[in-house]
Amino acid sequence: MNFIDKLSAAWATNDSLLCVGLDPDLARMPPHLQHQPDGIVTFCKAIIDATAALACAFKPQIAYFAALGAEPQLEKICDYLRQHHPHVPLILDAKRGDIGATAHQYAREAYDRYGADAVTLSPYMGFDSVEPYFEWSDRGQIILCRTSNAGGSDLQFLNVDGKPLYQHVAAMVAGKWNRNGQCALVVGATFPDELAQVRAIVGDMPLLVPGIGAQGGDIEATVTSGKSGAGAGMMISSSRAILYATPAADEDFAAAAGRVALETRDAINLHR
């Protein structure tokens, strides 16, 4: 099953537009896991099991693992997700952006090493920085478009032929870049007006939408602005608000994560 079909099935099966981010921070994990060799694996497995029925995707952020030399633990987490919750897409949040042979190696990392269904990519170096990923014709490419950080406006709002650059990116990705029909875009919840404009440009193309929860994006405005005609079309990402729903000393972190995930999913569905 290709990425788009798997995502569409997860939207329907789990009645969810919630994407659960996996950003393990040792300092915020329960103390009994902080010094275990596979503590990150244990933590993430518990989060996955508590939220898998409520999520349309999981999104591990590779930097949180790489900074700790924990890439082998990320491999175990990805294997666990595919084995135990194979219906939920796995998005590797890597934001890669290079060309030629280097891009091909990054694609191998995402799709072969970690078995990701999709990977986040930067469009700054143009089409040939994305093209190597298309060799994996069933996998997704999620391109940065209008990001949730304030500094994104430094470049994304530059006027190009009368339109901001992010709108040109949206049109390119929805058009000639979408060679295998597996592309999506990253558009932040913190900019609902721009989210609505991207939706108007790309039709029903999926949007990965960070910025709710800890970043303060409004759920109602996000869903109203970004949903597709069928009331889906989004992977609305929340990480820290779910992962760290209790203080680090609380060993009942997974149950708390499940409660927050349920509340978030239902709040999203209220406005679909």
Backbone as CSV, one residue per row, in Angstrom:
resi,resn,N_x,N_y,N_z,CA_x,CA_y,CA_z,C_x,C_y,C_z
1,MET,0.848,-1.190,0.000,0.000,0.000,0.000,0.890,1.249,0.000
2,ASN,0.614,2.189,-0.882,1.438,3.390,-0.931,1.084,4.355,0.220
3,PHE,1.896,5.396,0.351,1.742,6.311,1.477,0.362,6.967,1.512
4,ILE,-0.086,7.501,0.394,-1.362,8.221,0.371,-2.517,7.283,0.702
5,ASP,-2.516,6.079,0.165,-3.581,5.124,0.470,-3.554,4.720,1.936
6,LYS,-2.346,4.510,2.476,-2.228,4.136,3.882,-2.712,5.265,4.790
7,LEU,-2.371,6.488,4.441,-2.832,7.643,5.212,-4.340,7.776,5.142
8,SER,-4.899,7.628,3.960,-6.358,7.732,3.799,-7.071,6.667,4.620
9,ALA,-6.519,5.458,4.644,-7.120,4.384,5.439,-7.041,4.699,6.929
10,ALA,-5.929,5.280,7.371,-5.789,5.631,8.791,-6.743,6.746,9.182
11,TRP,-6.931,7.738,8.295,-7.930,8.772,8.572,-9.288,8.144,8.861
12,ALA,-9.652,7.171,8.044,-10.975,6.561,8.165,-11.046,5.585,9.344
13,THR,-10.068,4.698,9.449,-10.111,3.655,10.467,-10.067,4.225,11.869
14,ASN,-9.194,5.179,12.095,-9.041,5.758,13.431,-9.848,7.033,13.631
15,ASP,-10.606,7.432,12.592,-11.420,8.650,12.658,-10.578,9.798,13.218
16,SER,-9.403,9.996,12.618,-8.429,10.898,13.227,-7.625,11.649,12.188
17,LEU,-7.332,12.912,12.500,-6.373,13.728,11.758,-5.157,14.050,12.622
18,LEU,-5.015,13.364,13.753,-3.937,13.648,14.705,-2.681,12.867,14.347
19,CYS,-1.584,13.565,14.204,-0.261,12.973,14.021,0.501,13.119,15.334
20,VAL,0.965,12.012,15.883,1.682,12.026,17.156,3.182,12.100,16.881
21,GLY,3.810,13.190,17.332,5.239,13.345,17.167,6.007,12.614,18.253
22,LEU,7.105,11.981,17.870,7.962,11.269,18.813,9.283,12.024,18.934
23,ASP,9.372,12.867,19.966,10.541,13.718,20.205,11.075,13.424,21.602
24,PRO,11.762,12.307,21.789,12.154,11.911,23.155,13.246,12.804,23.740
25,ASP,12.935,13.404,24.856,13.855,14.276,25.584,14.156,13.597,26.917
26,LEU,15.388,13.123,27.087,15.734,12.369,28.295,15.381,13.116,29.565
27,ALA,15.593,14.418,29.579,15.359,15.193,30.794,13.890,15.231,31.191
28,ARG,12.996,14.958,30.256,11.561,15.012,30.540,10.931,13.630,30.640
29,MET,11.717,12.594,30.396,11.224,11.231,30.522,11.213,10.793,31.983
30,PRO,10.411,9.802,32.335,10.429,9.304,33.727,11.836,8.898,34.149
31,PRO,12.239,9.220,35.373,13.610,8.940,35.825,14.028,7.482,35.671
32,HIS,13.078,6.555,35.851,13.450,5.138,35.775,13.829,4.710,34.361
33,LEU,13.547,5.563,33.363,13.912,5.242,31.985,15.142,6.002,31.502
34,GLN,15.528,7.045,32.202,16.563,7.938,31.698,17.932,7.282,31.571
35,HIS,18.188,6.267,32.379,19.517,5.656,32.372,19.490,4.208,31.889
36,GLN,18.353,3.758,31.394,18.285,2.424,30.808,18.864,2.449,29.397
37,PRO,19.597,1.417,28.991,20.177,1.391,27.643,19.142,1.572,26.543
38,ASP,17.952,0.982,26.739,16.879,1.113,25.754,15.704,1.908,26.316
39,GLY,16.018,2.887,27.164,14.941,3.659,27.789,14.106,4.423,26.785
40,ILE,14.726,4.947,25.732,13.976,5.680,24.708,13.026,4.740,23.979
41,VAL,13.486,3.520,23.714,12.625,2.532,23.064,11.415,2.233,23.949
42,THR,11.665,1.989,25.217,10.572,1.687,26.141,9.579,2.829,26.205
43,PHE,10.098,4.048,26.305,9.239,5.232,26.372,8.383,5.363,25.113
44,CYS,9.007,5.288,23.949,8.275,5.492,22.693,7.294,4.359,22.413
45,LYS,7.670,3.128,22.737,6.731,2.018,22.561,5.467,2.240,23.391
46,ALA,5.636,2.690,24.622,4.479,2.926,25.488,3.596,4.037,24.928
47,ILE,4.212,5.102,24.418,3.445,6.183,23.802,2.699,5.672,22.576
48,ILE,3.380,4.901,21.741,2.760,4.364,20.529,1.560,3.496,20.873
49,ASP,1.721,2.581,21.819,0.619,1.687,22.184,-0.562,2.458,22.764
50,ALA,-0.282,3.540,23.492,-1.348,4.316,24.130,-2.102,5.194,23.147
51,THR,-1.504,5.492,21.996,-2.106,6.472,21.077,-2.379,5.932,19.673
52,ALA,-1.977,4.706,19.374,-2.061,4.201,17.999,-3.488,4.164,17.467
53,ALA,-4.462,3.925,18.328,-5.855,3.882,17.886,-6.440,5.272,17.690
54,LEU,-5.671,6.308,18.032,-6.157,7.683,17.979,-5.424,8.522,16.944
55,ALA,-4.448,7.931,16.260,-3.550,8.700,15.402,-3.715,8.310,13.939
56,CYS,-3.480,9.277,13.060,-3.424,8.990,11.623,-1.989,8.817,11.161
57,ALA,-0.998,9.138,12.021,0.414,8.979,11.677,1.245,9.159,12.937
58,PHE,2.466,8.579,12.894,3.491,8.854,13.890,4.653,9.535,13.189
59,LYS,5.287,10.483,13.902,6.333,11.292,13.275,7.543,11.413,14.211
60,PRO,8.468,10.442,14.175,9.699,10.628,14.938,10.577,11.709,14.322
61,GLN,11.094,12.593,15.167,12.018,13.640,14.752,13.442,13.112,14.939
62,ILE,14.155,12.947,13.833,15.435,12.236,13.874,16.468,12.943,14.735
63,ALA,16.405,14.264,14.859,17.415,14.989,15.624,17.427,14.574,17.092
64,TYR,16.260,14.258,17.645,16.199,13.865,19.045,16.917,12.546,19.293
65,PHE,16.978,11.708,18.292,17.685,10.435,18.400,19.162,10.591,18.050
66,ALA,19.449,11.303,16.969,20.828,11.442,16.513,21.693,12.179,17.524
67,ALA,21.132,13.166,18.208,21.908,13.939,19.179,22.395,13.067,20.333
68,LEU,21.691,11.972,20.587,22.047,11.067,21.678,22.760,9.814,21.173
69,GLY,23.045,9.764,19.875,23.603,8.546,19.306,22.625,7.393,19.372
70,ALA,21.335,7.707,19.340,20.288,6.704,19.568,19.606,6.261,18.280
71,GLU,20.288,6.375,17.149,19.685,5.904,15.898,19.305,4.425,15.948
72,PRO,20.119,3.535,16.595,19.682,2.141,16.709,18.372,1.985,17.476
73,GLN,18.144,2.861,18.474,16.862,2.814,19.175,15.726,3.273,18.261
74,LEU,15.999,4.264,17.409,14.987,4.682,16.445,14.641,3.545,15.496
75,GLU,15.645,2.782,15.062,15.367,1.627,14.208,14.432,0.647,14.910
76,LYS,14.688,0.383,16.177,13.829,-0.545,16.929,12.406,0.002,17.044
77,ILE,12.286,1.303,17.267,10.955,1.916,17.386,10.200,1.813,16.064
78,CYS,10.885,2.095,14.964,10.242,1.991,13.650,9.831,0.556,13.355
79,ASP,10.699,-0.410,13.700,10.354,-1.825,13.507,9.120,-2.185,14.336
80,TYR,9.079,-1.694,15.562,7.940,-1.989,16.447,6.650,-1.428,15.872
81,LEU,6.722,-0.208,15.379,5.529,0.410,14.812,5.018,-0.384,13.612
82,ARG,5.915,-0.792,12.737,5.496,-1.540,11.546,4.932,-2.909,11.905
83,GLN,5.488,-3.532,12.934,5.038,-4.869,13.313,3.721,-4.864,14.071
84,HIS,3.559,-3.885,14.968,2.422,-3.916,15.884,1.287,-2.972,15.490
85,HIS,1.585,-1.936,14.715,0.564,-0.985,14.284,0.792,-0.639,12.810
86,PRO,0.764,-1.639,11.954,1.158,-1.427,10.553,0.217,-0.534,9.772
87,HIS,-0.987,-0.297,10.313,-1.951,0.531,9.579,-1.701,2.031,9.769
88,VAL,-0.803,2.397,10.708,-0.551,3.812,10.981,0.730,4.241,10.258
89,PRO,0.671,5.215,9.361,1.867,5.638,8.626,2.975,6.154,9.533
90,LEU,4.202,5.907,9.102,5.405,6.354,9.788,6.066,7.447,8.949
91,ILE,6.145,8.638,9.516,6.771,9.784,8.841,8.078,10.100,9.550
92,LEU,9.184,10.038,8.826,10.464,10.431,9.396,10.634,11.936,9.203
93,ASP,10.668,12.663,10.318,10.831,14.114,10.261,12.323,14.417,10.238
94,ALA,12.882,14.571,9.037,14.319,14.764,8.865,14.654,16.078,8.170
95,LYS,13.710,16.621,7.422,13.886,17.892,6.705,15.168,17.903,5.873
96,ARG,15.378,16.849,5.128,16.565,16.735,4.287,16.454,17.662,3.080
97,GLY,17.611,18.045,2.531,17.596,18.911,1.355,18.956,18.981,0.704
98,ASP,19.297,17.993,-0.103,20.579,17.976,-0.801,20.338,17.369,-2.178
99,ILE,21.394,17.277,-2.992,21.212,16.862,-4.383,22.002,15.590,-4.695
100,GLY,21.635,14.990,-5.818,22.408,13.916,-6.401,22.590,12.711,-5.504
101,ALA,23.844,12.203,-5.482,24.146,10.989,-4.745,23.872,11.141,-3.255
102,THR,24.079,12.359,-2.721,23.821,12.576,-1.299,22.334,12.452,-0.992
103,ALA,21.500,13.030,-1.827,20.054,12.908,-1.635,19.629,11.452,-1.718
104,HIS,20.235,10.710,-2.628,19.899,9.286,-2.745,20.219,8.546,-1.445
105,GLN,21.335,8.885,-0.802,21.689,8.233,0.460,20.714,8.614,1.576
106,TYR,20.304,9.867,1.582,19.293,10.261,2.567,17.979,9.509,2.343
107,ALA,17.628,9.287,1.085,16.418,8.521,0.783,16.548,7.085,1.268
108,ARG,17.711,6.497,1.046,17.949,5.130,1.543,17.811,5.078,3.058
109,GLU,18.350,6.092,3.724,18.240,6.152,5.183,16.779,6.145,5.625
110,ALA,15.991,7.013,5.014,14.592,7.150,5.432,13.772,5.916,5.093
111,TYR,13.871,5.478,3.853,12.965,4.446,3.358,13.441,3.025,3.614
112,ASP,14.764,2.800,3.536,15.288,1.443,3.713,15.728,1.185,5.152
113,ARG,16.524,2.080,5.708,16.988,1.847,7.081,15.843,1.927,8.085
114,TYR,15.052,2.992,8.008,13.987,3.180,8.993,12.618,2.701,8.517
115,GLY,12.497,2.375,7.250,11.216,1.878,6.740,10.107,2.902,6.775
116,ALA,10.455,4.174,6.644,9.454,5.232,6.727,8.526,5.198,5.519
117,ASP,7.260,5.521,5.766,6.296,5.672,4.670,6.470,7.009,3.970
118,ALA,7.017,7.994,4.679,7.228,9.337,4.109,8.337,10.014,4.887
119,VAL,8.911,11.058,4.268,9.980,11.816,4.905,9.770,13.290,4.600
120,THR,10.111,14.146,5.562,10.007,15.584,5.332,11.270,16.082,4.628
121,LEU,11.076,17.030,3.681,12.158,17.507,2.833,12.088,19.028,2.685
122,SER,13.251,19.641,2.480,13.332,21.069,2.178,13.394,21.271,0.669
123,PRO,12.662,22.250,0.140,12.668,22.486,-1.308,13.712,23.497,-1.767
124,TYR,14.549,24.000,-0.855,15.387,25.164,-1.168,16.324,24.914,-2.341
125,MET,16.812,23.680,-2.515,17.744,23.391,-3.597,17.051,22.934,-4.879
126,GLY,15.728,22.960,-4.888,15.016,22.717,-6.122,14.682,21.257,-6.399
127,PHE,14.157,21.028,-7.612,13.590,19.732,-7.963,14.597,18.595,-7.849
128,ASP,15.856,18.819,-8.235,16.807,17.717,-8.214,17.232,17.321,-6.806
129,SER,16.815,18.081,-5.801,17.037,17.654,-4.422,15.931,16.721,-3.932
130,VAL,14.818,16.683,-4.650,13.684,15.829,-4.294,13.599,14.612,-5.212
131,GLU,14.049,14.763,-6.428,13.880,13.720,-7.444,14.399,12.344,-7.023
132,PRO,15.557,12.211,-6.343,16.024,10.869,-5.977,15.041,10.081,-5.121
133,TYR,14.205,10.780,-4.354,13.247,10.094,-3.483,12.141,9.411,-4.287
134,PHE,11.932,9.858,-5.518,10.865,9.293,-6.329,11.177,7.877,-6.806
135,GLU,12.420,7.431,-6.640,12.744,6.043,-6.979,11.942,5.075,-6.116
136,TRP,11.584,5.502,-4.935,10.701,4.714,-4.067,9.273,5.196,-4.362
137,SER,8.669,4.624,-5.375,7.445,5.198,-5.953,6.232,5.101,-5.042
138,ASP,6.295,4.249,-4.029,5.159,4.100,-3.116,5.309,4.933,-1.848
139,ARG,6.444,5.643,-1.712,6.701,6.387,-0.482,6.394,7.876,-0.667
140,GLY,6.183,8.558,0.474,5.779,9.947,0.437,6.928,10.915,0.592
141,GLN,6.756,12.086,0.018,7.675,13.212,0.170,6.861,14.402,0.681
142,ILE,7.190,14.868,1.869,6.424,15.938,2.511,7.312,17.188,2.526
143,ILE,6.947,18.165,1.707,7.814,19.297,1.405,7.471,20.495,2.293
144,LEU,8.506,21.117,2.875,8.293,22.339,3.649,7.724,23.432,2.754
145,CYS,6.655,24.080,3.222,5.995,25.111,2.417,5.845,26.396,3.221
146,ARG,4.937,26.423,4.168,4.735,27.596,5.050,4.880,27.089,6.479
147,THR,6.063,27.207,7.036,6.360,26.562,8.300,5.823,27.362,9.486
148,SER,5.757,26.684,10.654,5.065,27.261,11.805,5.903,28.276,12.573
149,ASN,7.206,28.355,12.291,8.056,29.290,13.038,7.975,30.704,12.475
150,ALA,8.153,31.690,13.345,8.060,33.090,12.922,9.102,33.426,11.860
151,GLY,10.307,32.873,11.990,11.366,33.172,11.045,11.137,32.637,9.650
152,GLY,10.158,31.752,9.488,9.841,31.242,8.160,9.484,32.351,7.187
153,SER,8.968,33.458,7.700,8.582,34.576,6.837,9.784,35.255,6.175
154,ASP,10.973,35.037,6.715,12.155,35.671,6.143,12.305,35.331,4.662
155,LEU,12.023,34.093,4.298,12.120,33.657,2.909,10.769,33.306,2.308
156,GLN,9.916,32.657,3.088,8.683,32.106,2.535,7.701,33.183,2.091
157,PHE,7.877,34.413,2.585,6.967,35.487,2.217,7.572,36.446,1.192
158,LEU,8.736,36.099,0.660,9.314,36.936,-0.384,8.390,37.004,-1.592
159,ASN,8.243,38.209,-2.158,7.369,38.404,-3.316,8.072,37.913,-4.578
160,VAL,7.443,36.960,-5.247,7.961,36.417,-6.501,6.848,36.501,-7.537
161,ASP,6.999,37.402,-8.488,5.973,37.580,-9.534,4.604,37.850,-8.941
162,GLY,4.584,38.656,-7.884,3.317,39.082,-7.297,2.724,38.141,-6.278
163,LYS,3.395,37.022,-5.984,2.891,36.073,-4.987,4.015,35.705,-4.031
164,PRO,3.659,35.392,-2.774,4.705,34.959,-1.837,5.306,33.628,-2.264
165,LEU,6.557,33.439,-1.935,7.290,32.258,-2.386,6.614,30.966,-1.967
166,TYR,6.041,30.918,-0.743,5.440,29.664,-0.282,4.303,29.218,-1.205
167,GLN,3.595,30.172,-1.835,2.537,29.786,-2.753,3.101,29.183,-4.042
168,HIS,4.261,29.664,-4.486,4.931,29.048,-5.634,5.357,27.621,-5.290
169,VAL,5.877,27.423,-4.081,6.257,26.077,-3.649,5.039,25.160,-3.653
170,ALA,3.927,25.636,-3.109,2.713,24.819,-3.077,2.279,24.408,-4.477
171,ALA,2.295,25.359,-5.406,1.860,25.057,-6.773,2.815,24.089,-7.461
172,MET,4.129,24.263,-7.256,5.104,23.363,-7.882,4.963,21.939,-7.362
173,VAL,4.830,21.794,-6.043,4.738,20.458,-5.466,3.450,19.771,-5.900
174,ALA,2.354,20.519,-5.938,1.081,19.936,-6.356,1.054,19.615,-7.842
175,GLY,1.939,20.266,-8.612,1.972,20.061,-10.052,3.083,19.137,-10.479
176,LYS,4.131,19.684,-11.085,5.148,18.844,-11.725,5.997,18.047,-10.740
177,TRP,6.093,18.482,-9.479,6.883,17.704,-8.519,6.163,16.438,-8.062
178,ASN,4.869,16.384,-8.193,4.088,15.264,-7.632,4.067,14.094,-8.608
179,ARG,5.250,13.650,-8.962,5.413,12.672,-10.039,4.691,11.360,-9.758
180,ASN,4.758,10.870,-8.532,4.140,9.589,-8.187,2.821,9.748,-7.441
181,GLY,2.377,10.995,-7.290,1.131,11.218,-6.559,1.248,10.966,-5.071
182,GLN,2.483,11.054,-4.523,2.696,10.748,-3.107,3.225,11.947,-2.321
183,CYS,3.129,13.125,-2.887,3.641,14.317,-2.211,2.622,14.916,-1.244
184,ALA,3.150,15.625,-0.259,2.354,16.393,0.691,3.157,17.641,1.030
185,LEU,2.563,18.531,1.827,3.210,19.792,2.187,3.160,20.006,3.688
186,VAL,4.172,20.703,4.216,4.168,21.146,5.605,3.682,22.586,5.644
187,VAL,2.597,22.820,6.384,2.037,24.166,6.554,1.653,24.319,8.023
188,GLY,2.144,25.369,8.677,1.972,25.510,10.104,0.589,25.941,10.538
189,ALA,0.168,25.397,11.673,-1.120,25.779,12.263,-1.110,27.206,12.770
190,THR,0.081,27.774,12.960,0.189,29.126,13.492,-0.163,30.204,12.467
191,PHE,-0.399,29.796,11.214,-0.756,30.749,10.156,-2.006,30.255,9.415
192,PRO,-3.188,30.312,10.053,-4.380,29.736,9.433,-4.773,30.388,8.111
193,ASP,-4.517,31.680,7.947,-4.860,32.325,6.678,-4.033,31.737,5.536
194,GLU,-2.725,31.575,5.775,-1.877,30.983,4.745,-2.217,29.515,4.527
195,LEU,-2.614,28.844,5.589,-3.055,27.448,5.472,-4.238,27.345,4.519
196,ALA,-5.190,28.239,4.661,-6.345,28.241,3.770,-5.941,28.521,2.329
197,GLN,-4.977,29.417,2.131,-4.539,29.729,0.773,-3.825,28.540,0.134
198,VAL,-3.016,27.824,0.921,-2.373,26.620,0.385,-3.409,25.581,0.028
199,ARG,-4.394,25.396,0.878,-5.451,24.420,0.566,-6.135,24.771,-0.746
200,ALA,-6.380,26.036,-0.991,-7.033,26.444,-2.234,-6.157,26.146,-3.450
201,ILE,-4.843,26.197,-3.281,-3.921,25.950,-4.389,-3.793,24.469,-4.699
202,VAL,-3.732,23.623,-3.660,-3.349,22.217,-3.854,-4.517,21.247,-3.870
203,GLY,-5.729,21.724,-3.702,-6.861,20.799,-3.704,-6.821,19.877,-2.496
204,ASP,-6.950,18.581,-2.731,-7.031,17.628,-1.627,-5.686,17.051,-1.202
205,MET,-4.596,17.581,-1.682,-3.274,17.085,-1.280,-3.141,17.113,0.246
206,PRO,-2.561,16.067,0.847,-2.399,16.062,2.305,-1.450,17.154,2.781
207,LEU,-1.755,17.677,3.965,-0.930,18.697,4.602,-0.508,18.198,5.979
208,LEU,0.782,18.247,6.249,1.301,18.004,7.584,1.323,19.343,8.305
209,VAL,0.598,19.419,9.421,0.337,20.709,10.063,0.870,20.696,11.493
210,PRO,2.103,21.162,11.707,2.604,21.334,13.070,2.127,22.652,13.654
211,GLY,2.268,22.781,14.976,2.012,24.090,15.571,0.891,24.152,16.575
212,ILE,0.093,23.065,16.739,-0.874,23.083,17.837,-0.164,22.621,19.104
213,GLY,-0.874,22.593,20.215,-0.255,22.134,21.448,0.746,23.143,21.970
214,ALA,2.005,22.730,22.125,3.017,23.574,22.754,3.284,24.853,21.970
215,GLN,3.057,24.837,20.639,3.318,26.031,19.833,2.132,26.990,19.769
216,GLY,0.983,26.566,20.284,-0.107,27.501,20.476,-1.068,27.679,19.326
217,GLY,-0.969,26.883,18.274,-1.908,26.991,17.165,-3.332,26.649,17.587
218,ASP,-4.301,27.364,17.051,-5.711,27.174,17.413,-6.306,26.025,16.599
219,ILE,-6.890,25.053,17.279,-7.388,23.862,16.597,-8.545,24.200,15.671
220,GLU,-9.506,24.982,16.146,-10.665,25.297,15.298,-10.233,26.022,14.032
221,ALA,-9.381,27.029,14.169,-8.921,27.781,12.995,-8.125,26.887,12.058
222,THR,-7.341,25.986,12.619,-6.531,25.079,11.809,-7.402,24.159,10.980
223,VAL,-8.368,23.522,11.617,-9.215,22.568,10.908,-10.077,23.282,9.878
224,THR,-10.658,24.397,10.257,-11.509,25.149,9.335,-10.731,25.586,8.101
225,SER,-9.491,26.007,8.296,-8.680,26.522,7.194,-8.076,25.426,6.330
226,GLY,-7.762,24.280,6.932,-6.952,23.309,6.227,-7.620,22.031,5.795
227,LYS,-8.827,21.759,6.239,-9.444,20.477,5.891,-9.773,20.430,4.404
228,SER,-9.764,19.217,3.878,-10.125,19.008,2.486,-11.639,19.018,2.334
229,GLY,-12.099,18.883,1.093,-13.537,18.865,0.852,-14.234,17.726,1.564
230,ALA,-13.509,16.635,1.789,-14.085,15.475,2.472,-13.934,15.561,3.989
231,GLY,-13.407,16.667,4.484,-13.238,16.824,5.925,-12.020,16.116,6.473
232,ALA,-11.061,15.806,5.620,-9.823,15.157,6.054,-8.652,15.982,5.516
233,GLY,-7.658,15.329,4.918,-6.597,16.042,4.225,-5.481,16.585,5.078
234,MET,-5.507,16.331,6.402,-4.467,16.892,7.264,-3.903,15.847,8.216
235,MET,-2.632,16.033,8.561,-1.962,15.334,9.657,-1.582,16.429,10.641
236,ILE,-2.403,16.666,11.634,-2.196,17.761,12.572,-1.315,17.249,13.707
237,SER,-0.103,17.775,13.765,0.918,17.175,14.616,0.968,17.807,16.004
238,SER,1.042,16.933,16.997,1.283,17.358,18.375,2.322,16.415,18.968
239,SER,3.324,16.970,19.601,4.408,16.159,20.155,4.496,16.327,21.668
240,ARG,5.070,17.440,22.106,5.372,17.612,23.525,4.128,17.583,24.404
241,ALA,3.010,18.148,23.922,1.802,18.178,24.747,1.293,16.775,25.052
242,ILE,1.565,15.834,24.158,1.148,14.443,24.364,2.228,13.659,25.098
243,LEU,3.475,13.768,24.650,4.554,12.972,25.238,4.750,13.274,26.713
244,TYR,4.623,14.536,27.073,4.952,14.962,28.430,3.706,15.530,29.103
245,ALA,2.637,14.750,29.044,1.365,15.180,29.619,1.385,15.144,31.138
246,THR,2.377,14.470,31.713,2.558,14.464,33.171,3.994,14.870,33.469
247,PRO,4.288,15.282,34.715,5.685,15.565,35.087,6.555,14.327,34.899
248,ALA,7.845,14.548,34.707,8.763,13.442,34.438,8.752,12.379,35.533
249,ALA,8.426,12.780,36.750,8.448,11.827,37.861,7.265,10.866,37.832
250,ASP,6.280,11.131,37.025,5.066,10.326,36.973,5.289,9.139,36.039
251,GLU,5.234,7.936,36.592,5.465,6.745,35.778,4.243,6.380,34.939
252,ASP,3.115,7.050,35.149,1.899,6.763,34.385,1.841,7.647,33.143
253,PHE,2.985,7.858,32.514,3.075,8.801,31.399,2.277,8.340,30.190
254,ALA,2.218,7.030,29.944,1.541,6.532,28.742,0.038,6.746,28.840
255,ALA,-0.540,6.473,29.991,-1.978,6.689,30.164,-2.318,8.165,30.005
256,ALA,-1.476,9.037,30.561,-1.709,10.471,30.412,-1.600,10.881,28.954
257,ALA,-0.614,10.338,28.241,-0.474,10.634,26.809,-1.708,10.191,26.043
258,GLY,-2.238,9.030,26.386,-3.442,8.549,25.719,-4.630,9.462,25.948
259,ARG,-4.758,9.985,27.179,-5.871,10.892,27.472,-5.756,12.181,26.669
260,VAL,-4.556,12.742,26.615,-4.378,13.993,25.873,-4.572,13.763,24.377
261,ALA,-4.087,12.629,23.876,-4.286,12.313,22.458,-5.768,12.186,22.133
262,LEU,-6.524,11.535,23.019,-7.967,11.397,22.801,-8.645,12.764,22.814
263,GLU,-8.290,13.595,23.778,-8.871,14.934,23.852,-8.537,15.747,22.597
264,THR,-7.301,15.623,22.117,-6.885,16.384,20.938,-7.585,15.884,19.694
265,ARG,-7.630,14.567,19.531,-8.330,14.020,18.366,-9.783,14.459,18.337
266,ASP,-10.443,14.379,19.488,-11.862,14.739,19.546,-12.064,16.235,19.321
267,ALA,-11.150,17.057,19.808,-11.252,18.497,19.568,-11.089,18.801,18.082
268,ILE,-10.207,18.088,17.425,-10.056,18.254,15.969,-11.330,17.819,15.245
269,ASN,-11.862,16.669,15.631,-13.039,16.134,14.946,-14.271,17.015,15.132
270,LEU,-14.296,17.767,16.213,-15.432,18.648,16.475,-15.617,19.680,15.367
271,HIS,-14.540,20.000,14.653,-14.589,21.067,13.659,-14.426,20.548,12.228
272,ARG,-14.457,19.244,12.031,-14.250,18.698,10.683,-15.490,18.888,9.808
